[in-house]
Amino acid sequence: MTSRATTAAKFPPLTNVAAALLFAWALLVWFEAVPIGHLHTGDTDNLVLGARLAAECIREGVFSECGLIEGTVNTRVFPYALLQYLPASAFIGAGLSDEGVVEALARLNLIAFVASLLLAWVALRSRGRGIQSIAVLAILASTATYQATSGFGEMLTAALVLACVTASVHRRPLLIVVTAALASTGRETLAPFVFLLGALAGRREDARVFPPARVLGPLAVGVMTGVVASAAFNFFRFGVVQNVLYLSPLFRTPGIARKFSHLAGLWVAPAGGLLWYWPVATLALVGGAMVAIVHLRRDLQRPRTYLPASLTLAAALTFTAGLASWWSPFGWISYGPRLVVPLMPALAVLILYQTGSTISRWLSPMASTKMGAVAIVGVLAAAGWPQYGAPWSYGAAIDSLIAPASACTATATIEVDPNGYYRCLEQLMWRFSPSPIASAATAGDTVANTARVVALLAACALAFEFTRGCRYASTNGRASRPLDQVNDE
């Protein structure tokens, strides 16, 4: 009897069902959505052209100012991150056509999406299946589903940042070096965040402020390797180690009020706010903030109970504040807040690693009743409905996003009319209609609707597993509590 109980605990039916449904969803995307996905994003096509030119420069022995247009800061080896050029160059080297390279990049992003779900599960292995399930749902119920069929490399970067966090949780030095180096080339502003999140993930339930040297050392080596590699790539393109195009003052958001508007928009704007496009992940961050505040008010002298979560939340706020100072904070024209994607899976997983058990205990009274459990499952599963079919419905959503607005004019570009551009951006960001989210929730054919239902069922299974974890957390002993619960009484 004990053996049967142990087996049932080790292989709960709900997580098995969720895994099977997610596999079916991924197959639908692989065979049905990728061929019609957002392969030609504009940036992706430029990436392929730039990768071909870079290969030509290397063959000719040109290792500085490759493609630089004389008298400008523009280069035909476009100013995208090094990480995006690596797979594109590999596919070109394999002899693929431009069309083949673009499709291969999209399929790589789908692989990165599936890998992110697995990494979230592995990272939270010590926290129980309930918290593991909600972490997987945080990624599933998000625009990561759209990124799974996009030709550009945001999903690949997100998977590598999460891989670095996972390697740090399990203290695997070689994996930390490799993943930190690659993740830091995913965007030139990512390096400090990769280091901070990796360091926080490497901590344990003790009084140390910093993780051990076996985590910090590999993290530092990996991040510095990525920074040096990106600087070298900039020298290859621009003749200097900085990305001089992206550093142009033209691309800096003017004025404090506009920056605050962009920051607020990144979190709650109807057209691109994280609350709508990453609902479960955002709720996890809000829950983590509540846990940190409670611990801070309860005992200021025990920083290990509130400092890790506080630093994770500070990283989220700092990262989005940095994007708010960029002329295109969402990375539009795209579906959802594209520029936030590289950090969101890691932030969601890390905040759940730090505070998930306390959140589960808080929800346990509600999860212990049938109506309460159904309400939790309904909210969590339904919140991601617009995203489950995003690989098919992104086109209608983007059309809604860029539908004519009274504040926009034909000349409202950042180069020609900055003031007009920002007026247009504000209106597109904050207007309620037409709604990209509403379009994403309803557009699509039979295949898209089938995929939505499959993903919704998987989300329900994951959410039910989370409620089970909440009930377990309320009866579990002190010895099994993670960091956020130590000395909590």
RADA-V489842 format. One record per run of one state. SS is the DSSP state (h for helix, s for strand, l for the rest). FROM is the first residue (numbers start at 1). TO is the last residue. If there is no record, write none. Layout:
BEGIN
ss:SS from:FROM to:TO
ss:SS from:FROM to:TO
END
This chain:
BEGIN
ss:l from:1 to:1
ss:h from:2 to:10
ss:l from:11 to:12
ss:h from:13 to:36
ss:l from:37 to:42
ss:h from:43 to:59
ss:l from:60 to:67
ss:s from:68 to:68
ss:l from:69 to:74
ss:s from:75 to:75
ss:l from:76 to:81
ss:h from:82 to:93
ss:l from:94 to:97
ss:h from:98 to:123
ss:l from:124 to:124
ss:h from:125 to:127
ss:l from:128 to:128
ss:h from:129 to:140
ss:l from:141 to:143
ss:h from:144 to:147
ss:l from:148 to:153
ss:h from:154 to:169
ss:l from:170 to:172
ss:h from:173 to:184
ss:l from:185 to:190
ss:h from:191 to:201
ss:l from:202 to:212
ss:h from:213 to:238
ss:l from:239 to:248
ss:h from:249 to:251
ss:s from:252 to:252
ss:l from:253 to:255
ss:h from:256 to:268
ss:l from:269 to:273
ss:h from:274 to:277
ss:l from:278 to:278
ss:h from:279 to:298
ss:l from:299 to:302
ss:h from:303 to:305
ss:l from:306 to:306
ss:h from:307 to:324
ss:l from:325 to:325
ss:s from:326 to:326
ss:l from:327 to:337
ss:h from:338 to:367
ss:l from:368 to:369
ss:h from:370 to:383
ss:l from:384 to:384
ss:h from:385 to:388
ss:l from:389 to:389
ss:h from:390 to:401
ss:l from:402 to:417
ss:h from:418 to:430
ss:l from:431 to:435
ss:h from:436 to:442
ss:l from:443 to:445
ss:h from:446 to:475
ss:l from:476 to:477
ss:h from:478 to:480
ss:l from:481 to:482
ss:h from:483 to:485
ss:l from:486 to:489
END
